[in-house]
Amino acid sequence: MPQLLRTPDIKVQDIDGITLRAAHWPVRGAHAGPPLLFFNGIGANMELAFGLGDMFPDREILTLDVPGVGLSPVTQWPYRHWMLARWIRKLADLYGIGEMDVMGVSWGGALAQQFAFQYRTRVRRLILCATTAGMTMVPGRPASLSKMADTRRYTDPDFMRENFAQLYGDMADPSSDGHIERLLPPDPKGYLYQLLAFAGWSSLPFIRFLKMPSLVIMGDADSIVPLANGHILNFALPDARLHVIEGGGHLFLVTRAAETAGIIQGFFNETESAAAHAA
């Protein structure tokens, strides 16, 4: 695993009786961009996102282990996306984060859409990676989805190495940045609660209210969330642009990190320039 240039401050925070483990990268300076709030995929602990600090060195960044994932304890009862979004908004308040950019990958992309809807006066821009509009999604390949449901992908490194390409549709070396070594198995009940939170959820009833500039990034070799889902999001969001990573699988944010960071930074530069011109 490469040495990170920026490492986060990690704290355990209590929000309405819910314990959330958070990672925060502070940044100072007149040229710092808006804070970035990041939501990870299902079952993914926040260590898998620690490369964000180096991908966006001029940004304050906040991410977390959702309940039952990583080292955040599971909640007593199931939750819905709107409940989790409210807890995270209070977490952002603790760090003094007002307006922010919001980014989510896969399951976290659904949460990002929900958060952006509930707190759209605070969300400047929305970045959605390898994700869908919810229950209306075009499903992935059955072989990949069946392996996604196999908990050995968290507990058995050999299983993950052998099935990486089938799981994620990406032929890059899964060990190149220590991805497998940073995996922590989620609490089984916490993983189930994540599935239940997504069950029946859709952003389509409110997606037209997400008027902030939005970037949808998809891989055309994604076997879990096919490219067609990105076209749906791009069509439904009022101010969206779609970028397709050729040959990119579900984990392009990891396996094609530098390329993805450049795409997102270009989006930031474009929208900041447009806002300055409009002013």
C-alpha positions in Angstrom: 0.0 0.0 0.0 1.5 3.4 -1.0 2.3 5.9 1.7 -0.4 8.5 2.0 0.7 12.2 2.0 -2.4 13.3 3.9 -3.8 11.2 6.7 -7.2 12.0 8.3 -8.1 12.7 11.9 -10.3 9.9 13.1 -12.8 10.4 15.9 -15.9 8.5 17.2 -18.9 10.9 17.4 -22.2 10.5 19.1 -25.2 11.7 17.0 -28.6 11.4 18.6 -27.5 8.3 20.5 -25.9 6.8 17.3 -22.2 6.2 17.3 -20.4 7.1 14.1 -16.7 6.8 13.4 -15.6 9.6 11.2 -12.5 10.5 9.2 -11.7 14.2 8.7 -9.0 15.8 6.5 -8.7 19.5 7.5 -7.3 22.0 5.1 -6.4 25.7 5.5 -5.6 28.5 3.1 -7.3 31.1 1.0 -7.3 28.8 -2.1 -9.0 25.8 -0.5 -12.0 24.5 -2.3 -15.4 23.8 -0.7 -15.5 20.8 1.8 -16.2 17.4 0.3 -18.5 14.9 2.0 -18.0 11.3 0.8 -20.2 8.2 1.1 -18.8 4.8 0.4 -20.3 1.7 -1.1 -22.2 -1.1 0.7 -20.2 -2.8 3.4 -17.2 -0.6 2.7 -15.2 0.8 5.7 -13.8 4.3 5.5 -10.2 3.1 5.2 -11.0 2.2 1.6 -11.5 5.9 0.9 -8.3 7.2 2.6 -6.8 7.9 -0.9 -9.3 10.8 -1.2 -7.0 13.0 0.9 -4.3 12.8 -1.8 -6.7 12.9 -4.7 -8.1 16.3 -3.5 -5.3 17.9 -1.6 -7.0 21.3 -1.5 -10.2 20.1 0.0 -11.5 19.6 3.5 -12.9 16.1 3.4 -15.3 14.2 5.7 -16.3 10.5 5.5 -17.5 7.9 7.9 -18.3 4.3 8.7 -22.1 4.0 8.5 -23.7 2.0 11.4 -22.6 -1.6 11.3 -19.7 -1.0 8.9 -16.1 -0.7 9.8 -15.8 0.3 13.4 -19.2 2.0 13.8 -21.6 -0.1 15.9 -24.7 -1.4 14.4 -28.0 0.4 15.2 -30.6 -1.4 17.3 -33.2 -1.1 14.6 -33.1 -0.7 10.8 -32.9 2.8 9.3 -33.9 4.5 6.1 -31.7 6.7 3.9 -33.4 9.9 5.1 -32.6 9.0 8.7 -28.9 8.4 7.9 -28.8 11.6 5.9 -30.0 13.5 9.0 -27.4 11.9 11.3 -24.7 12.8 8.8 -25.9 16.4 8.5 -25.5 16.7 12.2 -22.0 15.1 11.9 -21.1 17.7 9.3 -22.4 20.4 11.7 -20.0 19.1 14.4 -17.1 19.8 12.1 -18.4 23.3 11.2 -19.1 22.3 7.6 -21.8 24.5 6.0 -21.9 24.4 2.2 -20.2 21.4 0.7 -19.8 19.2 -2.4 -21.2 15.7 -1.9 -19.8 12.6 -3.6 -21.1 9.0 -3.3 -20.1 5.7 -4.9 -22.5 2.8 -5.6 -24.8 2.4 -2.4 -23.3 5.6 -1.2 -24.4 7.3 -4.4 -28.0 6.6 -3.4 -27.3 8.1 0.0 -25.6 11.1 -1.7 -28.8 11.8 -3.7 -31.0 11.5 -0.6 -28.6 13.9 1.3 -28.6 16.4 -1.5 -32.4 16.4 -1.6 -32.9 16.9 2.1 -30.1 19.5 2.4 -30.0 20.9 -1.1 -29.4 24.5 0.1 -26.1 23.3 1.5 -25.0 21.1 -1.4 -23.1 23.0 -4.1 -22.3 20.1 -6.4 -23.1 16.4 -6.6 -20.7 13.7 -7.8 -22.2 10.2 -8.4 -19.9 7.3 -9.2 -21.1 3.8 -10.4 -24.6 4.3 -8.9 -28.3 4.3 -9.7 -31.6 6.1 -9.2 -32.7 3.2 -6.9 -35.2 0.4 -7.3 -35.7 1.2 -11.0 -32.1 0.3 -11.8 -30.9 -1.8 -14.6 -29.5 -4.9 -12.8 -26.0 -6.2 -13.1 -24.8 -9.6 -14.3 -26.2 -12.4 -12.1 -22.7 -14.0 -11.7 -21.3 -10.8 -10.3 -24.3 -10.1 -8.1 -24.2 -13.6 -6.6 -20.5 -13.1 -5.6 -21.4 -9.6 -4.2 -23.7 -11.4 -1.8 -21.0 -13.8 -0.7 -19.5 -12.4 2.6 -16.1 -14.1 1.7 -15.3 -11.0 -0.3 -14.7 -9.3 3.0 -13.1 -12.2 5.0 -11.1 -14.2 2.4 -8.4 -12.3 0.5 -7.8 -15.2 -1.9 -11.5 -15.2 -2.8 -11.4 -11.5 -3.5 -8.3 -11.8 -5.7 -9.7 -14.8 -7.7 -13.0 -13.1 -8.3 -12.1 -9.4 -8.5 -12.6 -9.1 -12.3 -16.0 -10.9 -12.1 -17.1 -8.9 -9.1 -16.1 -5.5 -10.4 -15.5 -5.8 -14.1 -12.0 -4.3 -13.8 -8.8 -6.1 -14.7 -6.6 -3.8 -12.7 -4.5 -5.4 -9.9 -6.8 -5.3 -6.8 -3.7 -5.3 -4.5 -2.0 -2.4 -6.3 -3.1 0.1 -3.6 -3.7 -2.3 -0.7 -7.5 -2.4 -1.3 -7.9 -6.0 -0.1 -5.6 -5.4 2.9 -7.8 -2.5 4.1 -11.1 -4.4 4.0 -12.9 -4.8 7.3 -15.9 -7.2 7.4 -19.1 -5.4 8.2 -21.4 -6.6 11.0 -23.9 -9.0 9.3 -26.8 -7.2 10.8 -25.3 -3.9 9.7 -24.9 -5.2 6.1 -28.5 -6.4 6.2 -29.7 -2.9 7.4 -27.8 -1.3 4.5 -29.7 -3.6 2.1 -33.0 -2.8 3.8 -32.3 0.9 3.6 -32.0 0.6 -0.2 -35.0 -1.7 -0.6 -37.8 0.2 -2.2 -35.8 3.4 -2.4 -35.8 5.6 -5.5 -34.6 9.1 -6.2 -36.9 9.5 -9.2 -39.7 11.1 -7.2 -37.5 14.0 -6.1 -34.5 13.9 -8.5 -35.8 17.0 -10.5 -35.3 19.0 -7.3 -31.5 18.3 -7.4 -30.7 21.4 -9.4 -27.1 21.7 -8.4 -24.4 20.9 -11.0 -24.0 17.1 -11.0 -21.4 14.8 -12.4 -22.2 11.2 -13.2 -19.2 8.9 -13.7 -19.7 5.3 -14.9 -17.5 2.5 -16.1 -18.6 0.8 -19.3 -17.3 -2.6 -18.0 -19.1 -2.3 -14.7 -20.8 -5.7 -14.1 -22.7 -4.6 -11.0 -24.1 -1.3 -11.9 -24.3 -1.2 -15.8 -23.8 2.0 -17.7 -27.5 2.3 -18.6 -28.1 3.5 -15.0 -25.8 6.4 -15.6 -27.8 7.4 -18.6 -31.0 7.4 -16.5 -29.3 9.6 -13.9 -27.9 11.9 -16.6 -31.4 12.3 -18.2 -33.2 12.8 -14.9 -30.9 15.3 -13.2 -31.6 18.9 -14.3 -28.0 20.0 -14.5 -25.9 16.9 -15.2 -23.1 15.7 -17.3 -22.1 12.1 -17.8 -18.5 10.8 -18.1 -17.9 7.2 -19.1 -14.6 5.6 -18.2 -13.7 3.2 -21.0 -12.8 -0.2 -19.6 -13.7 1.0 -16.1 -15.3 -1.4 -13.7 -17.3 -0.9 -10.5 -14.2 0.1 -8.6 -12.7 2.7 -11.0 -12.5 5.1 -8.1 -9.8 2.7 -6.7 -8.3 1.1 -9.8 -8.3 4.2 -11.9 -7.9 6.7 -9.1 -5.7 9.3 -10.8 -7.9 9.4 -13.9 -11.0 9.7 -11.8 -9.6 12.5 -9.7 -8.7 14.4 -12.9 -12.3 14.0 -14.2 -13.7 15.3 -10.9 -11.2 18.1 -10.7 -12.1 19.2 -14.2 -15.8 19.2 -13.2 -14.9 21.4 -10.2 -12.9 23.8 -12.4 -15.7 24.0 -15.0 -18.5 24.7 -12.6 -16.4 27.2 -10.6 -15.5 29.1 -13.8 -19.2 29.1 -14.8 -20.3 30.4 -11.4 -17.7 33.1 -11.5 -18.7 34.2 -15.0 -22.4 34.2 -14.0 -21.6 36.5 -11.0 
